[in-house]
Amino acid sequence: MNTPIPRPGEHLPGPPPTIDPAGIHAQVDGLLSQLEPVTGAAHGGGDGGTVLSANAQLLEQAHDVLVRALASVDKS
């Protein structure tokens, strides 16, 4: 029973992308540096919902960068 186990990222088309850990760190750090404090938002003040929404989008983008990086590592 030597059935090969598919690895994450193998299904992605094209050659494996190059992996640049410093570039990945820079992308994630750049996104995280844009996060706004939400202390006022937690108390229902001002446009806290807008801040939370913007932060959620930034965190999702950082997550996507990390997921693509992991898929690249798995594919290579």
Buried (B, 14 or more C-beta within 10 A) or exposed (E): EEEEEEEEBEEBEEEBBEEEEEEBEEBBEEBEEEEBEEEEBEEEEEEBEEBBEBBEEBEEBBEEBEEBBEBBBBBE
